[in-house]
Amino acid sequence: MKSLTVTVQQEHGLHCREAARVVKAAQSHESRITIHCKGCPEADACSILELLMLGAVQGTCLEIEAGGIDEDAAIQSMADIFEQGGGI
């Protein structure tokens, strides 16, 4: 299992458009990807509703975990979204 910690940088937090980008990337991998936010239940990265329910605002730290056959690629794609994707 691989993990990555990111901080939400965008002023409006993890909103619908950005959550949709995360879901699209997660669905392209076989690994199970979950996102954890302190004080919240974990969210399946393939579920836009679960991602939005995290309520991740600017400055929120998220831990992303991937486990499975392509976990390295899955973590890298999540890193790319959060680091290059408009500063989610």
PyMOL Python script that loads the backbone (N, CA, C, O; Angstrom):
from pymol import cmd

cmd.read_pdbstr("""\
ATOM      1  N   MET A   1       0.838  -1.169   0.000  1.00  0.00           N
ATOM      2  CA  MET A   1       0.000   0.000   0.000  1.00  0.00           C
ATOM      3  C   MET A   1       0.887   1.237   0.000  1.00  0.00           C
ATOM      4  O   MET A   1       1.847   1.320   0.766  1.00  0.00           O
ATOM      5  N   LYS A   2       0.568   2.185  -0.850  1.00  0.00           N
ATOM      6  CA  LYS A   2       1.301   3.450  -0.956  1.00  0.00           C
ATOM      7  C   LYS A   2       0.416   4.564  -0.430  1.00  0.00           C
ATOM      8  O   LYS A   2      -0.810   4.482  -0.509  1.00  0.00           O
ATOM      9  N   SER A   3       1.037   5.606   0.109  1.00  0.00           N
ATOM     10  CA  SER A   3       0.251   6.745   0.581  1.00  0.00           C
ATOM     11  C   SER A   3       0.962   8.052   0.245  1.00  0.00           C
ATOM     12  O   SER A   3       2.164   8.091  -0.018  1.00  0.00           O
ATOM     13  N   LEU A   4       0.173   9.111   0.266  1.00  0.00           N
ATOM     14  CA  LEU A   4       0.645  10.442  -0.088  1.00  0.00           C
ATOM     15  C   LEU A   4      -0.180  11.436   0.715  1.00  0.00           C
ATOM     16  O   LEU A   4      -1.394  11.274   0.837  1.00  0.00           O
ATOM     17  N   THR A   5       0.458  12.458   1.261  1.00  0.00           N
ATOM     18  CA  THR A   5      -0.264  13.507   1.961  1.00  0.00           C
ATOM     19  C   THR A   5      -0.197  14.776   1.128  1.00  0.00           C
ATOM     20  O   THR A   5       0.876  15.191   0.691  1.00  0.00           O
ATOM     21  N   VAL A   6      -1.354  15.387   0.914  1.00  0.00           N
ATOM     22  CA  VAL A   6      -1.444  16.622   0.139  1.00  0.00           C
ATOM     23  C   VAL A   6      -2.238  17.646   0.944  1.00  0.00           C
ATOM     24  O   VAL A   6      -2.973  17.294   1.867  1.00  0.00           O
ATOM     25  N   THR A   7      -2.081  18.900   0.586  1.00  0.00           N
ATOM     26  CA  THR A   7      -2.843  19.984   1.201  1.00  0.00           C
ATOM     27  C   THR A   7      -3.687  20.643   0.121  1.00  0.00           C
ATOM     28  O   THR A   7      -3.191  20.957  -0.961  1.00  0.00           O
ATOM     29  N   VAL A   8      -4.949  20.847   0.416  1.00  0.00           N
ATOM     30  CA  VAL A   8      -5.853  21.517  -0.517  1.00  0.00           C
ATOM     31  C   VAL A   8      -5.441  22.985  -0.572  1.00  0.00           C
ATOM     32  O   VAL A   8      -5.438  23.672   0.449  1.00  0.00           O
ATOM     33  N   GLN A   9      -5.096  23.459  -1.761  1.00  0.00           N
ATOM     34  CA  GLN A   9      -4.593  24.814  -1.916  1.00  0.00           C
ATOM     35  C   GLN A   9      -5.618  25.758  -2.537  1.00  0.00           C
ATOM     36  O   GLN A   9      -5.547  26.969  -2.332  1.00  0.00           O
ATOM     37  N   GLN A  10      -6.554  25.221  -3.284  1.00  0.00           N
ATOM     38  CA  GLN A  10      -7.495  26.064  -4.008  1.00  0.00           C
ATOM     39  C   GLN A  10      -8.441  26.791  -3.059  1.00  0.00           C
ATOM     40  O   GLN A  10      -8.903  26.225  -2.068  1.00  0.00           O
ATOM     41  N   GLU A  11      -8.720  28.041  -3.374  1.00  0.00           N
ATOM     42  CA  GLU A  11      -9.554  28.898  -2.529  1.00  0.00           C
ATOM     43  C   GLU A  11     -10.909  28.281  -2.208  1.00  0.00           C
ATOM     44  O   GLU A  11     -11.408  28.435  -1.094  1.00  0.00           O
ATOM     45  N   HIS A  12     -11.507  27.588  -3.167  1.00  0.00           N
ATOM     46  CA  HIS A  12     -12.839  27.005  -2.978  1.00  0.00           C
ATOM     47  C   HIS A  12     -12.793  25.555  -2.521  1.00  0.00           C
ATOM     48  O   HIS A  12     -13.833  24.900  -2.456  1.00  0.00           O
ATOM     49  N   GLY A  13     -11.620  25.046  -2.205  1.00  0.00           N
ATOM     50  CA  GLY A  13     -11.494  23.689  -1.705  1.00  0.00           C
ATOM     51  C   GLY A  13     -11.707  22.633  -2.776  1.00  0.00           C
ATOM     52  O   GLY A  13     -11.595  22.904  -3.972  1.00  0.00           O
ATOM     53  N   LEU A  14     -12.015  21.436  -2.327  1.00  0.00           N
ATOM     54  CA  LEU A  14     -12.246  20.301  -3.235  1.00  0.00           C
ATOM     55  C   LEU A  14     -13.706  20.353  -3.669  1.00  0.00           C
ATOM     56  O   LEU A  14     -14.566  19.720  -3.057  1.00  0.00           O
ATOM     57  N   HIS A  15     -13.976  21.109  -4.726  1.00  0.00           N
ATOM     58  CA  HIS A  15     -15.349  21.296  -5.198  1.00  0.00           C
ATOM     59  C   HIS A  15     -15.667  20.333  -6.336  1.00  0.00           C
ATOM     60  O   HIS A  15     -14.838  19.495  -6.692  1.00  0.00           O
ATOM     61  N   CYS A  16     -16.843  20.446  -6.899  1.00  0.00           N
ATOM     62  CA  CYS A  16     -17.348  19.458  -7.879  1.00  0.00           C
ATOM     63  C   CYS A  16     -16.411  19.205  -9.058  1.00  0.00           C
ATOM     64  O   CYS A  16     -16.127  18.053  -9.385  1.00  0.00           O
ATOM     65  N   ARG A  17     -15.940  20.245  -9.681  1.00  0.00           N
ATOM     66  CA  ARG A  17     -15.107  20.069 -10.875  1.00  0.00           C
ATOM     67  C   ARG A  17     -13.825  19.326 -10.533  1.00  0.00           C
ATOM     68  O   ARG A  17     -13.420  18.411 -11.251  1.00  0.00           O
ATOM     69  N   GLU A  18     -13.192  19.714  -9.445  1.00  0.00           N
ATOM     70  CA  GLU A  18     -11.938  19.063  -9.057  1.00  0.00           C
ATOM     71  C   GLU A  18     -12.190  17.640  -8.564  1.00  0.00           C
ATOM     72  O   GLU A  18     -11.395  16.740  -8.837  1.00  0.00           O
ATOM     73  N   ALA A  19     -13.283  17.433  -7.846  1.00  0.00           N
ATOM     74  CA  ALA A  19     -13.624  16.086  -7.384  1.00  0.00           C
ATOM     75  C   ALA A  19     -13.867  15.174  -8.590  1.00  0.00           C
ATOM     76  O   ALA A  19     -13.491  14.002  -8.568  1.00  0.00           O
ATOM     77  N   ALA A  20     -14.487  15.703  -9.625  1.00  0.00           N
ATOM     78  CA  ALA A  20     -14.727  14.916 -10.840  1.00  0.00           C
ATOM     79  C   ALA A  20     -13.408  14.503 -11.491  1.00  0.00           C
ATOM     80  O   ALA A  20     -13.303  13.399 -12.025  1.00  0.00           O
ATOM     81  N   ARG A  21     -12.410  15.372 -11.452  1.00  0.00           N
ATOM     82  CA  ARG A  21     -11.091  15.024 -11.997  1.00  0.00           C
ATOM     83  C   ARG A  21     -10.460  13.892 -11.200  1.00  0.00           C
ATOM     84  O   ARG A  21      -9.840  12.996 -11.773  1.00  0.00           O
ATOM     85  N   VAL A  22     -10.614  13.928  -9.883  1.00  0.00           N
ATOM     86  CA  VAL A  22     -10.073  12.867  -9.022  1.00  0.00           C
ATOM     87  C   VAL A  22     -10.769  11.544  -9.349  1.00  0.00           C
ATOM     88  O   VAL A  22     -10.112  10.513  -9.488  1.00  0.00           O
ATOM     89  N   VAL A  23     -12.100  11.574  -9.470  1.00  0.00           N
ATOM     90  CA  VAL A  23     -12.870  10.358  -9.777  1.00  0.00           C
ATOM     91  C   VAL A  23     -12.439   9.771 -11.115  1.00  0.00           C
ATOM     92  O   VAL A  23     -12.216   8.565 -11.222  1.00  0.00           O
ATOM     93  N   LYS A  24     -12.321  10.613 -12.128  1.00  0.00           N
ATOM     94  CA  LYS A  24     -11.933  10.133 -13.460  1.00  0.00           C
ATOM     95  C   LYS A  24     -10.563   9.457 -13.425  1.00  0.00           C
ATOM     96  O   LYS A  24     -10.368   8.402 -14.028  1.00  0.00           O
ATOM     97  N   ALA A  25      -9.626  10.068 -12.719  1.00  0.00           N
ATOM     98  CA  ALA A  25      -8.286   9.475 -12.608  1.00  0.00           C
ATOM     99  C   ALA A  25      -8.330   8.170 -11.814  1.00  0.00           C
ATOM    100  O   ALA A  25      -7.686   7.193 -12.193  1.00  0.00           O
ATOM    101  N   ALA A  26      -9.082   8.150 -10.725  1.00  0.00           N
ATOM    102  CA  ALA A  26      -9.169   6.954  -9.887  1.00  0.00           C
ATOM    103  C   ALA A  26      -9.787   5.785 -10.635  1.00  0.00           C
ATOM    104  O   ALA A  26      -9.366   4.640 -10.471  1.00  0.00           O
ATOM    105  N   GLN A  27     -10.784   6.075 -11.455  1.00  0.00           N
ATOM    106  CA  GLN A  27     -11.458   5.010 -12.199  1.00  0.00           C
ATOM    107  C   GLN A  27     -10.575   4.400 -13.281  1.00  0.00           C
ATOM    108  O   GLN A  27     -10.879   3.323 -13.792  1.00  0.00           O
ATOM    109  N   SER A  28      -9.495   5.070 -13.631  1.00  0.00           N
ATOM    110  CA  SER A  28      -8.606   4.536 -14.667  1.00  0.00           C
ATOM    111  C   SER A  28      -7.574   3.556 -14.094  1.00  0.00           C
ATOM    112  O   SER A  28      -6.740   3.035 -14.834  1.00  0.00           O
ATOM    113  N   HIS A  29      -7.625   3.308 -12.791  1.00  0.00           N
ATOM    114  CA  HIS A  29      -6.685   2.389 -12.138  1.00  0.00           C
ATOM    115  C   HIS A  29      -7.415   1.212 -11.519  1.00  0.00           C
ATOM    116  O   HIS A  29      -8.581   1.316 -11.138  1.00  0.00           O
ATOM    117  N   GLU A  30      -6.717   0.095 -11.425  1.00  0.00           N
ATOM    118  CA  GLU A  30      -7.288  -1.097 -10.798  1.00  0.00           C
ATOM    119  C   GLU A  30      -7.168  -1.041  -9.277  1.00  0.00           C
ATOM    120  O   GLU A  30      -7.936  -1.693  -8.570  1.00  0.00           O
ATOM    121  N   SER A  31      -6.220  -0.275  -8.779  1.00  0.00           N
ATOM    122  CA  SER A  31      -6.016  -0.173  -7.339  1.00  0.00           C
ATOM    123  C   SER A  31      -7.182   0.546  -6.672  1.00  0.00           C
ATOM    124  O   SER A  31      -7.843   1.395  -7.270  1.00  0.00           O
ATOM    125  N   ARG A  32      -7.413   0.180  -5.419  1.00  0.00           N
ATOM    126  CA  ARG A  32      -8.421   0.883  -4.611  1.00  0.00           C
ATOM    127  C   ARG A  32      -7.747   2.120  -4.045  1.00  0.00           C
ATOM    128  O   ARG A  32      -6.697   2.027  -3.410  1.00  0.00           O
ATOM    129  N   ILE A  33      -8.346   3.269  -4.274  1.00  0.00           N
ATOM    130  CA  ILE A  33      -7.787   4.534  -3.802  1.00  0.00           C
ATOM    131  C   ILE A  33      -8.768   5.135  -2.804  1.00  0.00           C
ATOM    132  O   ILE A  33      -9.949   5.312  -3.104  1.00  0.00           O
ATOM    133  N   THR A  34      -8.267   5.443  -1.620  1.00  0.00           N
ATOM    134  CA  THR A  34      -9.100   6.082  -0.604  1.00  0.00           C
ATOM    135  C   THR A  34      -8.440   7.384  -0.170  1.00  0.00           C
ATOM    136  O   THR A  34      -7.220   7.540  -0.216  1.00  0.00           O
ATOM    137  N   ILE A  35      -9.294   8.312   0.254  1.00  0.00           N
ATOM    138  CA  ILE A  35      -8.809   9.604   0.715  1.00  0.00           C
ATOM    139  C   ILE A  35      -9.320   9.815   2.131  1.00  0.00           C
ATOM    140  O   ILE A  35     -10.509   9.662   2.408  1.00  0.00           O
ATOM    141  N   HIS A  36      -8.402  10.168   3.020  1.00  0.00           N
ATOM    142  CA  HIS A  36      -8.717  10.358   4.433  1.00  0.00           C
ATOM    143  C   HIS A  36      -8.532  11.830   4.800  1.00  0.00           C
ATOM    144  O   HIS A  36      -7.584  12.483   4.365  1.00  0.00           O
ATOM    145  N   CYS A  37      -9.443  12.321   5.593  1.00  0.00           N
ATOM    146  CA  CYS A  37      -9.396  13.683   6.112  1.00  0.00           C
ATOM    147  C   CYS A  37      -9.624  13.574   7.617  1.00  0.00           C
ATOM    148  O   CYS A  37     -10.542  12.877   8.052  1.00  0.00           O
ATOM    149  N   LYS A  38      -8.808  14.247   8.411  1.00  0.00           N
ATOM    150  CA  LYS A  38      -8.916  14.143   9.865  1.00  0.00           C
ATOM    151  C   LYS A  38     -10.348  14.459  10.321  1.00  0.00           C
ATOM    152  O   LYS A  38     -10.909  15.500   9.981  1.00  0.00           O
ATOM    153  N   GLY A  39     -10.913  13.542  11.090  1.00  0.00           N
ATOM    154  CA  GLY A  39     -12.254  13.741  11.627  1.00  0.00           C
ATOM    155  C   GLY A  39     -13.382  13.364  10.681  1.00  0.00           C
ATOM    156  O   GLY A  39     -14.551  13.596  10.987  1.00  0.00           O
ATOM    157  N   CYS A  40     -13.045  12.789   9.540  1.00  0.00           N
ATOM    158  CA  CYS A  40     -14.060  12.398   8.554  1.00  0.00           C
ATOM    159  C   CYS A  40     -13.904  10.913   8.237  1.00  0.00           C
ATOM    160  O   CYS A  40     -12.810  10.362   8.365  1.00  0.00           O
ATOM    161  N   PRO A  41     -14.992  10.263   7.825  1.00  0.00           N
ATOM    162  CA  PRO A  41     -14.833   8.890   7.343  1.00  0.00           C
ATOM    163  C   PRO A  41     -14.038   8.905   6.035  1.00  0.00           C
ATOM    164  O   PRO A  41     -14.009   9.914   5.330  1.00  0.00           O
ATOM    165  N   GLU A  42     -13.397   7.784   5.720  1.00  0.00           N
ATOM    166  CA  GLU A  42     -12.625   7.745   4.479  1.00  0.00           C
ATOM    167  C   GLU A  42     -13.558   7.828   3.280  1.00  0.00           C
ATOM    168  O   GLU A  42     -14.720   7.426   3.343  1.00  0.00           O
ATOM    169  N   ALA A  43     -13.020   8.361   2.185  1.00  0.00           N
ATOM    170  CA  ALA A  43     -13.787   8.499   0.952  1.00  0.00           C
ATOM    171  C   ALA A  43     -13.162   7.637  -0.125  1.00  0.00           C
ATOM    172  O   ALA A  43     -11.942   7.624  -0.291  1.00  0.00           O
ATOM    173  N   ASP A  44     -13.992   6.922  -0.852  1.00  0.00           N
ATOM    174  CA  ASP A  44     -13.556   6.175  -2.027  1.00  0.00           C
ATOM    175  C   ASP A  44     -13.316   7.207  -3.122  1.00  0.00           C
ATOM    176  O   ASP A  44     -14.210   7.990  -3.443  1.00  0.00           O
ATOM    177  N   ALA A  45     -12.121   7.213  -3.695  1.00  0.00           N
ATOM    178  CA  ALA A  45     -11.775   8.197  -4.719  1.00  0.00           C
ATOM    179  C   ALA A  45     -12.601   8.046  -5.989  1.00  0.00           C
ATOM    180  O   ALA A  45     -12.578   8.933  -6.843  1.00  0.00           O
ATOM    181  N   CYS A  46     -13.328   6.944  -6.132  1.00  0.00           N
ATOM    182  CA  CYS A  46     -14.192   6.739  -7.294  1.00  0.00           C
ATOM    183  C   CYS A  46     -15.609   7.271  -7.053  1.00  0.00           C
ATOM    184  O   CYS A  46     -16.471   7.151  -7.925  1.00  0.00           O
ATOM    185  N   SER A  47     -15.852   7.851  -5.892  1.00  0.00           N
ATOM    186  CA  SER A  47     -17.187   8.347  -5.550  1.00  0.00           C
ATOM    187  C   SER A  47     -17.157   9.855  -5.358  1.00  0.00           C
ATOM    188  O   SER A  47     -16.606  10.355  -4.377  1.00  0.00           O
ATOM    189  N   ILE A  48     -17.753  10.575  -6.301  1.00  0.00           N
ATOM    190  CA  ILE A  48     -17.767  12.033  -6.192  1.00  0.00           C
ATOM    191  C   ILE A  48     -18.527  12.481  -4.949  1.00  0.00           C
ATOM    192  O   ILE A  48     -18.140  13.462  -4.313  1.00  0.00           O
ATOM    193  N   LEU A  49     -19.590  11.785  -4.596  1.00  0.00           N
ATOM    194  CA  LEU A  49     -20.365  12.149  -3.413  1.00  0.00           C
ATOM    195  C   LEU A  49     -19.526  12.012  -2.142  1.00  0.00           C
ATOM    196  O   LEU A  49     -19.540  12.900  -1.291  1.00  0.00           O
ATOM    197  N   GLU A  50     -18.801  10.911  -2.014  1.00  0.00           N
ATOM    198  CA  GLU A  50     -17.956  10.714  -0.841  1.00  0.00           C
ATOM    199  C   GLU A  50     -16.846  11.766  -0.772  1.00  0.00           C
ATOM    200  O   GLU A  50     -16.508  12.238   0.314  1.00  0.00           O
ATOM    201  N   LEU A  51     -16.281  12.133  -1.921  1.00  0.00           N
ATOM    202  CA  LEU A  51     -15.239  13.161  -1.937  1.00  0.00           C
ATOM    203  C   LEU A  51     -15.796  14.502  -1.489  1.00  0.00           C
ATOM    204  O   LEU A  51     -15.165  15.198  -0.694  1.00  0.00           O
ATOM    205  N   LEU A  52     -16.965  14.872  -1.984  1.00  0.00           N
ATOM    206  CA  LEU A  52     -17.565  16.142  -1.606  1.00  0.00           C
ATOM    207  C   LEU A  52     -17.956  16.164  -0.135  1.00  0.00           C
ATOM    208  O   LEU A  52     -17.914  17.215   0.504  1.00  0.00           O
ATOM    209  N   MET A  53     -18.337  15.003   0.406  1.00  0.00           N
ATOM    210  CA  MET A  53     -18.730  14.930   1.807  1.00  0.00           C
ATOM    211  C   MET A  53     -17.540  15.120   2.759  1.00  0.00           C
ATOM    212  O   MET A  53     -17.735  15.332   3.956  1.00  0.00           O
ATOM    213  N   LEU A  54     -16.320  15.045   2.239  1.00  0.00           N
ATOM    214  CA  LEU A  54     -15.151  15.329   3.070  1.00  0.00           C
ATOM    215  C   LEU A  54     -15.155  16.791   3.522  1.00  0.00           C
ATOM    216  O   LEU A  54     -14.617  17.126   4.578  1.00  0.00           O
ATOM    217  N   GLY A  55     -15.765  17.651   2.712  1.00  0.00           N
ATOM    218  CA  GLY A  55     -15.804  19.071   3.061  1.00  0.00           C
ATOM    219  C   GLY A  55     -14.420  19.695   3.125  1.00  0.00           C
ATOM    220  O   GLY A  55     -14.162  20.558   3.964  1.00  0.00           O
ATOM    221  N   ALA A  56     -13.527  19.259   2.240  1.00  0.00           N
ATOM    222  CA  ALA A  56     -12.137  19.714   2.259  1.00  0.00           C
ATOM    223  C   ALA A  56     -12.025  21.145   1.747  1.00  0.00           C
ATOM    224  O   ALA A  56     -12.184  21.406   0.554  1.00  0.00           O
ATOM    225  N   VAL A  57     -11.750  22.065   2.664  1.00  0.00           N
ATOM    226  CA  VAL A  57     -11.586  23.471   2.320  1.00  0.00           C
ATOM    227  C   VAL A  57     -10.103  23.778   2.167  1.00  0.00           C
ATOM    228  O   VAL A  57      -9.252  22.928   2.430  1.00  0.00           O
ATOM    229  N   GLN A  58      -9.807  24.988   1.744  1.00  0.00           N
ATOM    230  CA  GLN A  58      -8.421  25.400   1.579  1.00  0.00           C
ATOM    231  C   GLN A  58      -7.647  25.181   2.874  1.00  0.00           C
ATOM    232  O   GLN A  58      -8.099  25.573   3.950  1.00  0.00           O
ATOM    233  N   GLY A  59      -6.489  24.557   2.765  1.00  0.00           N
ATOM    234  CA  GLY A  59      -5.639  24.281   3.915  1.00  0.00           C
ATOM    235  C   GLY A  59      -5.838  22.911   4.538  1.00  0.00           C
ATOM    236  O   GLY A  59      -5.078  22.523   5.425  1.00  0.00           O
ATOM    237  N   THR A  60      -6.854  22.166   4.088  1.00  0.00           N
ATOM    238  CA  THR A  60      -7.120  20.834   4.620  1.00  0.00           C
ATOM    239  C   THR A  60      -6.047  19.855   4.139  1.00  0.00           C
ATOM    240  O   THR A  60      -5.713  19.820   2.955  1.00  0.00           O
ATOM    241  N   CYS A  61      -5.512  19.063   5.068  1.00  0.00           N
ATOM    242  CA  CYS A  61      -4.560  18.007   4.710  1.00  0.00           C
ATOM    243  C   CYS A  61      -5.339  16.725   4.433  1.00  0.00           C
ATOM    244  O   CYS A  61      -6.196  16.326   5.221  1.00  0.00           O
ATOM    245  N   LEU A  62      -5.034  16.095   3.320  1.00  0.00           N
ATOM    246  CA  LEU A  62      -5.663  14.843   2.925  1.00  0.00           C
ATOM    247  C   LEU A  62      -4.595  13.767   2.779  1.00  0.00           C
ATOM    248  O   LEU A  62      -3.510  14.020   2.256  1.00  0.00           O
ATOM    249  N   GLU A  63      -4.913  12.575   3.245  1.00  0.00           N
ATOM    250  CA  GLU A  63      -4.010  11.442   3.037  1.00  0.00           C
ATOM    251  C   GLU A  63      -4.643  10.543   1.989  1.00  0.00           C
ATOM    252  O   GLU A  63      -5.779  10.094   2.143  1.00  0.00           O
ATOM    253  N   ILE A  64      -3.904  10.289   0.933  1.00  0.00           N
ATOM    254  CA  ILE A  64      -4.372   9.450  -0.161  1.00  0.00           C
ATOM    255  C   ILE A  64      -3.652   8.118  -0.058  1.00  0.00           C
ATOM    256  O   ILE A  64      -2.425   8.073   0.034  1.00  0.00           O
ATOM    257  N   GLU A  65      -4.418   7.033  -0.075  1.00  0.00           N
ATOM    258  CA  GLU A  65      -3.840   5.692  -0.026  1.00  0.00           C
ATOM    259  C   GLU A  65      -4.297   4.902  -1.243  1.00  0.00           C
ATOM    260  O   GLU A  65      -5.451   4.979  -1.663  1.00  0.00           O
ATOM    261  N   ALA A  66      -3.361   4.140  -1.797  1.00  0.00           N
ATOM    262  CA  ALA A  66      -3.678   3.269  -2.932  1.00  0.00           C
ATOM    263  C   ALA A  66      -3.103   1.893  -2.649  1.00  0.00           C
ATOM    264  O   ALA A  66      -1.959   1.756  -2.214  1.00  0.00           O
ATOM    265  N   GLY A  67      -3.907   0.889  -2.902  1.00  0.00           N
ATOM    266  CA  GLY A  67      -3.458  -0.478  -2.713  1.00  0.00           C
ATOM    267  C   GLY A  67      -3.943  -1.334  -3.857  1.00  0.00           C
ATOM    268  O   GLY A  67      -5.133  -1.353  -4.172  1.00  0.00           O
ATOM    269  N   GLY A  68      -3.024  -2.038  -4.475  1.00  0.00           N
ATOM    270  CA  GLY A  68      -3.404  -2.905  -5.579  1.00  0.00           C
ATOM    271  C   GLY A  68      -2.279  -3.038  -6.586  1.00  0.00           C
ATOM    272  O   GLY A  68      -1.143  -2.629  -6.349  1.00  0.00           O
ATOM    273  N   ILE A  69      -2.628  -3.613  -7.696  1.00  0.00           N
ATOM    274  CA  ILE A  69      -1.644  -3.979  -8.710  1.00  0.00           C
ATOM    275  C   ILE A  69      -0.922  -2.780  -9.328  1.00  0.00           C
ATOM    276  O   ILE A  69       0.245  -2.891  -9.703  1.00  0.00           O
ATOM    277  N   ASP A  70      -1.596  -1.645  -9.438  1.00  0.00           N
ATOM    278  CA  ASP A  70      -0.979  -0.460 -10.043  1.00  0.00           C
ATOM    279  C   ASP A  70      -0.930   0.714  -9.058  1.00  0.00           C
ATOM    280  O   ASP A  70      -1.143   1.866  -9.435  1.00  0.00           O
ATOM    281  N   GLU A  71      -0.647   0.402  -7.800  1.00  0.00           N
ATOM    282  CA  GLU A  71      -0.686   1.430  -6.755  1.00  0.00           C
ATOM    283  C   GLU A  71       0.306   2.561  -6.987  1.00  0.00           C
ATOM    284  O   GLU A  71       0.009   3.708  -6.655  1.00  0.00           O
ATOM    285  N   ASP A  72       1.476   2.270  -7.548  1.00  0.00           N
ATOM    286  CA  ASP A  72       2.447   3.331  -7.821  1.00  0.00           C
ATOM    287  C   ASP A  72       1.894   4.330  -8.832  1.00  0.00           C
ATOM    288  O   ASP A  72       1.984   5.541  -8.632  1.00  0.00           O
ATOM    289  N   ALA A  73       1.327   3.820  -9.906  1.00  0.00           N
ATOM    290  CA  ALA A  73       0.742   4.698 -10.928  1.00  0.00           C
ATOM    291  C   ALA A  73      -0.469   5.445 -10.381  1.00  0.00           C
ATOM    292  O   ALA A  73      -0.693   6.606 -10.722  1.00  0.00           O
ATOM    293  N   ALA A  74      -1.243   4.783  -9.540  1.00  0.00           N
ATOM    294  CA  ALA A  74      -2.427   5.418  -8.954  1.00  0.00           C
ATOM    295  C   ALA A  74      -2.025   6.593  -8.064  1.00  0.00           C
ATOM    296  O   ALA A  74      -2.611   7.671  -8.159  1.00  0.00           O
ATOM    297  N   ILE A  75      -1.039   6.392  -7.211  1.00  0.00           N
ATOM    298  CA  ILE A  75      -0.564   7.467  -6.340  1.00  0.00           C
ATOM    299  C   ILE A  75       0.018   8.602  -7.174  1.00  0.00           C
ATOM    300  O   ILE A  75      -0.196   9.774  -6.864  1.00  0.00           O
ATOM    301  N   GLN A  76       0.746   8.263  -8.223  1.00  0.00           N
ATOM    302  CA  GLN A  76       1.333   9.300  -9.073  1.00  0.00           C
ATOM    303  C   GLN A  76       0.249  10.123  -9.764  1.00  0.00           C
ATOM    304  O   GLN A  76       0.375  11.343  -9.867  1.00  0.00           O
ATOM    305  N   SER A  77      -0.800   9.481 -10.232  1.00  0.00           N
ATOM    306  CA  SER A  77      -1.865  10.240 -10.901  1.00  0.00           C
ATOM    307  C   SER A  77      -2.584  11.162  -9.920  1.00  0.00           C
ATOM    308  O   SER A  77      -2.976  12.270 -10.286  1.00  0.00           O
ATOM    309  N   MET A  78      -2.762  10.715  -8.675  1.00  0.00           N
ATOM    310  CA  MET A  78      -3.370  11.576  -7.658  1.00  0.00           C
ATOM    311  C   MET A  78      -2.438  12.748  -7.333  1.00  0.00           C
ATOM    312  O   MET A  78      -2.887  13.884  -7.182  1.00  0.00           O
ATOM    313  N   ALA A  79      -1.139  12.460  -7.227  1.00  0.00           N
ATOM    314  CA  ALA A  79      -0.162  13.522  -6.962  1.00  0.00           C
ATOM    315  C   ALA A  79      -0.198  14.560  -8.079  1.00  0.00           C
ATOM    316  O   ALA A  79      -0.157  15.762  -7.817  1.00  0.00           O
ATOM    317  N   ASP A  80      -0.275  14.097  -9.315  1.00  0.00           N
ATOM    318  CA  ASP A  80      -0.321  15.023 -10.461  1.00  0.00           C
ATOM    319  C   ASP A  80      -1.544  15.931 -10.375  1.00  0.00           C
ATOM    320  O   ASP A  80      -1.444  17.129 -10.639  1.00  0.00           O
ATOM    321  N   ILE A  81      -2.681  15.378 -10.013  1.00  0.00           N
ATOM    322  CA  ILE A  81      -3.895  16.186  -9.925  1.00  0.00           C
ATOM    323  C   ILE A  81      -3.754  17.240  -8.829  1.00  0.00           C
ATOM    324  O   ILE A  81      -4.061  18.413  -9.046  1.00  0.00           O
ATOM    325  N   PHE A  82      -3.296  16.827  -7.667  1.00  0.00           N
ATOM    326  CA  PHE A  82      -3.227  17.770  -6.551  1.00  0.00           C
ATOM    327  C   PHE A  82      -2.081  18.756  -6.672  1.00  0.00           C
ATOM    328  O   PHE A  82      -2.179  19.866  -6.147  1.00  0.00           O
ATOM    329  N   GLU A  83      -0.995  18.392  -7.345  1.00  0.00           N
ATOM    330  CA  GLU A  83       0.139  19.291  -7.468  1.00  0.00           C
ATOM    331  C   GLU A  83       0.054  20.188  -8.700  1.00  0.00           C
ATOM    332  O   GLU A  83       0.467  21.347  -8.652  1.00  0.00           O
ATOM    333  N   GLN A  84      -0.479  19.661  -9.802  1.00  0.00           N
ATOM    334  CA  GLN A  84      -0.510  20.424 -11.049  1.00  0.00           C
ATOM    335  C   GLN A  84      -1.921  20.838 -11.440  1.00  0.00           C
ATOM    336  O   GLN A  84      -2.091  21.669 -12.333  1.00  0.00           O
ATOM    337  N   GLY A  85      -2.911  20.289 -10.806  1.00  0.00           N
ATOM    338  CA  GLY A  85      -4.287  20.519 -11.214  1.00  0.00           C
ATOM    339  C   GLY A  85      -4.925  21.750 -10.628  1.00  0.00           C
ATOM    340  O   GLY A  85      -6.000  21.668 -10.033  1.00  0.00           O
ATOM    341  N   GLY A  86      -4.291  22.885 -10.782  1.00  0.00           N
ATOM    342  CA  GLY A  86      -4.890  24.099 -10.288  1.00  0.00           C
ATOM    343  C   GLY A  86      -4.753  24.250  -8.782  1.00  0.00           C
ATOM    344  O   GLY A  86      -5.427  25.084  -8.178  1.00  0.00           O
ATOM    345  N   GLY A  87      -3.886  23.449  -8.170  1.00  0.00           N
ATOM    346  CA  GLY A  87      -3.649  23.575  -6.739  1.00  0.00           C
ATOM    347  C   GLY A  87      -4.828  23.162  -5.891  1.00  0.00           C
ATOM    348  O   GLY A  87      -5.200  23.865  -4.951  1.00  0.00           O
ATOM    349  N   ILE A  88      -5.424  22.019  -6.218  1.00  0.00           N
ATOM    350  CA  ILE A  88      -6.606  21.557  -5.476  1.00  0.00           C
ATOM    351  C   ILE A  88      -6.328  21.670  -4.004  1.00  0.00           C
ATOM    352  O   ILE A  88      -7.185  21.335  -3.186  1.00  0.00           O
TER     353      ILE A  88
END
""", "prot")
cmd.dss("prot")
cmd.show_as("cartoon", "prot")
cmd.util.cbc("prot")
cmd.orient("prot")
